[in-house]
Amino acid sequence: MAQAQIDFAGASAPAKFPTPVNSAGFRDLAVQGLSKSFGADRTVLRGVSFSVRAQEAVALIGSNGAGKSTALRCALRLVEPDEGDIQLFNEDVTSARQHRLRKLRANVGFVFQKHNLVPRVSALTNVIHGNLGRSGGIRGWSQLFAPVSLRERAMHCLERVGLADKALQRADQLSGGQSQRVAIARALMQDPKLIVADEPVASLDPVAGHEVMELFHKLTRDEGITLLFTSHNIEQALSYSDRVLAIKQGEIVLDGASNTLSSADLGKHYG
């Protein structure tokens, strides 16, 4: 199956990665030729290549088992790819040591389908945990030990997602939509350049899912945060992204601007 090509226009010769010429062309993430197999008979990614420009919202769609989540995780080396080259914030991280990789990933906020909150502590404490990638220690584990400045930052993040009034409520007492908002606030606590969201609304009802995607859209637009998210929902992919990538059987088969695509264009890449 033919793989969509990434536009490297402007280069005098083929390059491993596009060279940014200004802030509008800067790539927060660029991957080239990612391949990944789990065992001899389960190839998940086959030479996947794509890039995400700074302050761009990109949706990655595909059916179950197409390789969406694996592509995200390999692109950030949460799962090690078998082959491929990766640049994160214009720095080659293909073979970066873990210490350097952790520093770069501190600029990436992660939001997943499972909200991964600590259930028996407050929403505020869960948000404070978002700072652990930048500063560890006991003061980052609980609102009880956190300095005033850290608690104030966490409260500001909760305000940004509309949940300041739930700050002291235990996470296991929140609704699904509220829990995901807390997870977003926790990601914002990192002051990220890039948010990566893997099926962020798949476990929510349609109303809560719409509200969370609206929140992502507003935050990324208002604060200049780059967004890369996966989705099964074609309408959400078109509504909340600048660009849509489609992956099928481990290969990128579509890379197009959202405003040039229709539901029918995307629907044929499922199954």
C-alpha positions in Angstrom: 0.0 0.0 0.0 1.4 3.4 -1.0 2.4 5.6 1.9 1.5 9.3 1.9 4.5 11.5 1.4 5.6 14.2 3.8 6.4 17.6 2.1 10.0 18.4 2.4 9.7 21.4 0.0 12.4 23.9 0.2 15.3 21.5 0.7 17.8 21.3 -2.2 18.2 17.5 -1.6 16.3 14.9 0.4 16.9 15.2 4.1 16.2 13.0 7.1 14.1 15.7 8.6 12.7 19.0 7.3 14.8 22.0 8.3 12.7 24.7 10.0 13.2 28.1 8.4 10.9 30.0 10.8 8.7 29.4 13.8 5.7 28.6 11.5 7.7 25.7 10.0 9.2 24.4 13.1 8.4 20.7 13.8 7.7 19.8 17.4 7.8 16.2 16.3 9.1 14.4 13.2 9.4 10.7 12.7 10.8 8.9 9.7 10.5 5.2 8.9 9.2 3.9 12.2 8.8 0.1 12.3 7.7 -2.0 15.2 6.9 -5.7 15.6 5.8 -7.6 18.7 7.1 -11.1 17.9 7.8 -12.7 14.6 4.2 -12.8 13.4 2.9 -9.4 14.6 4.1 -6.4 12.7 2.3 -3.3 13.9 4.1 -0.4 12.2 5.6 -0.5 8.7 7.8 2.5 7.9 5.6 5.2 9.4 6.6 8.8 8.7 4.9 12.0 9.7 5.5 15.3 11.4 3.7 17.8 13.6 4.4 21.5 13.3 4.6 23.8 16.2 1.1 25.0 17.4 -0.6 22.6 15.0 -3.4 20.2 16.0 -3.1 16.8 14.3 -5.5 13.9 14.5 -4.4 10.3 13.9 -7.3 8.0 13.0 -7.6 4.3 12.2 -9.5 1.2 13.2 -8.7 -0.9 16.2 -5.3 -2.6 15.7 -4.3 -0.2 12.9 -1.3 1.0 15.0 -2.4 4.4 16.3 -1.3 4.0 19.9 1.9 2.2 19.0 2.8 5.0 16.6 2.4 7.6 19.4 4.3 5.6 21.9 7.2 4.8 19.5 7.3 8.4 18.3 8.1 9.4 21.9 10.1 6.3 22.7 7.7 5.2 25.4 7.9 2.0 23.4 11.2 1.4 21.5 10.8 1.2 17.8 12.7 -1.5 15.9 13.7 1.0 13.2 13.3 4.7 12.4 14.5 8.2 13.2 12.8 10.6 15.6 13.2 14.3 16.3 11.5 16.0 19.2 11.6 19.8 19.4 14.2 19.8 16.6 16.5 17.5 18.5 17.4 14.0 17.4 16.3 11.6 20.1 16.6 8.3 18.2 19.4 7.1 20.4 19.2 9.7 23.2 20.1 8.4 26.6 17.3 8.2 29.2 18.3 11.2 31.1 18.2 13.5 28.0 15.0 11.8 26.9 13.3 12.5 30.2 14.3 16.2 30.0 12.8 16.5 26.5 9.6 14.6 27.5 9.1 16.9 30.4 7.9 19.3 27.7 5.2 16.8 26.6 1.9 16.5 28.4 0.3 13.0 28.1 -3.4 12.4 28.3 -4.7 8.9 27.8 -8.1 7.1 27.6 -7.6 5.7 31.1 -7.2 8.9 33.1 -4.6 7.3 35.4 -5.5 9.5 38.4 -4.6 8.4 41.9 -8.2 7.6 43.2 -7.9 8.2 46.9 -6.3 11.6 46.8 -7.7 15.0 45.8 -7.9 16.5 42.3 -5.4 19.1 43.4 -2.9 16.5 44.5 -3.3 14.7 41.2 -2.6 17.9 39.3 0.5 18.6 41.4 1.8 15.2 40.3 2.2 16.8 36.8 5.2 18.6 38.2 7.1 15.5 39.0 8.8 15.3 35.6 10.4 18.7 36.4 11.0 18.4 40.1 10.7 15.3 42.2 10.7 14.8 45.9 8.1 14.5 48.6 6.8 18.1 48.1 5.6 17.0 44.6 3.5 14.1 45.9 0.8 15.8 47.9 -0.9 19.1 48.4 -0.1 18.7 52.1 3.6 19.0 51.5 3.7 21.2 48.3 4.9 24.7 48.7 2.4 27.5 48.2 3.7 28.4 44.8 3.2 24.8 43.5 -0.4 24.7 45.0 -1.2 28.0 43.3 0.0 26.7 40.0 -2.0 23.6 40.3 -5.1 25.6 41.3 -4.6 27.8 38.2 -4.5 24.6 36.0 -7.7 23.4 37.5 -9.2 26.9 36.9 -8.2 26.6 33.2 -10.2 23.3 32.9 -13.2 24.7 34.9 -12.7 22.5 38.0 -11.4 24.9 40.7 -14.4 24.0 42.8 -13.5 20.3 42.8 -9.9 20.9 43.9 -10.3 19.1 47.3 -12.6 16.4 46.0 -11.2 12.9 45.8 -10.5 11.7 42.3 -12.7 8.6 42.7 -15.7 10.8 43.4 -15.4 12.6 40.1 -17.4 11.9 36.9 -15.6 10.5 33.9 -15.6 13.9 32.2 -14.3 15.6 35.3 -11.6 13.0 35.7 -10.4 13.6 32.2 -10.4 17.4 32.8 -8.2 16.8 35.9 -5.9 14.7 33.7 -5.7 17.6 31.3 -4.9 20.0 34.2 -2.2 17.6 35.3 -0.7 17.7 31.8 -0.9 21.5 31.8 1.0 21.6 35.1 4.1 20.6 33.0 3.7 23.8 31.0 4.0 21.6 27.9 4.9 22.6 24.4 3.1 19.5 23.1 0.2 17.5 24.4 -0.2 13.9 23.2 -3.6 12.5 23.8 -4.4 8.8 23.0 -8.2 8.3 22.6 -8.8 11.0 25.2 -12.6 10.8 25.0 -13.2 7.1 24.1 -14.4 6.2 27.6 -16.8 9.2 27.9 -20.4 9.7 26.9 -20.9 11.9 23.7 -21.7 15.1 25.7 -18.7 14.8 28.0 -16.5 13.8 25.0 -17.6 16.9 23.1 -16.8 19.1 26.1 -13.4 17.6 26.6 -12.5 18.0 22.9 -13.7 21.6 23.0 -11.4 22.2 26.0 -8.5 20.7 24.1 -9.2 23.0 21.1 -9.5 26.1 23.3 -6.4 25.4 25.3 -4.2 24.7 22.3 -5.5 27.7 20.4 -5.3 30.1 23.3 -2.0 29.1 24.7 -0.1 28.0 21.5 0.2 24.3 22.6 0.8 21.7 19.9 -1.7 18.8 20.0 -1.4 15.3 18.6 -4.4 13.0 19.4 -5.8 9.7 18.2 -9.5 9.2 17.7 -12.1 6.7 16.3 -14.5 9.6 15.8 -14.3 10.9 12.3 -16.3 14.1 13.0 -14.1 14.9 16.0 -11.0 14.4 14.0 -12.2 16.8 11.4 -13.6 19.4 13.8 -10.7 19.6 16.2 -7.6 19.3 14.1 -5.7 21.2 11.4 -4.5 18.0 9.8 -5.6 14.4 9.8 -3.4 11.4 9.4 -4.9 8.0 8.7 -3.1 4.8 9.5 -4.2 1.4 8.2 -2.4 -1.9 8.7 0.6 -0.1 10.1 1.1 2.4 7.3 0.2 6.1 6.9 -2.3 6.1 4.0 -3.6 9.7 4.3 -2.1 13.0 5.3 -4.3 16.0 4.6 -5.6 19.3 5.8 -8.8 18.9 7.7 -10.6 21.6 5.8 -10.0 19.7 2.5 -11.4 16.4 3.8 -14.9 14.9 4.3 -16.2 12.2 6.5 -16.3 10.0 3.4 -12.6 10.6 2.8 -11.8 9.3 6.2 -14.3 6.6 6.4 -12.8 4.5 3.7 -9.6 4.1 5.7 -11.3 2.1 8.4 -11.6 -1.7 8.3 
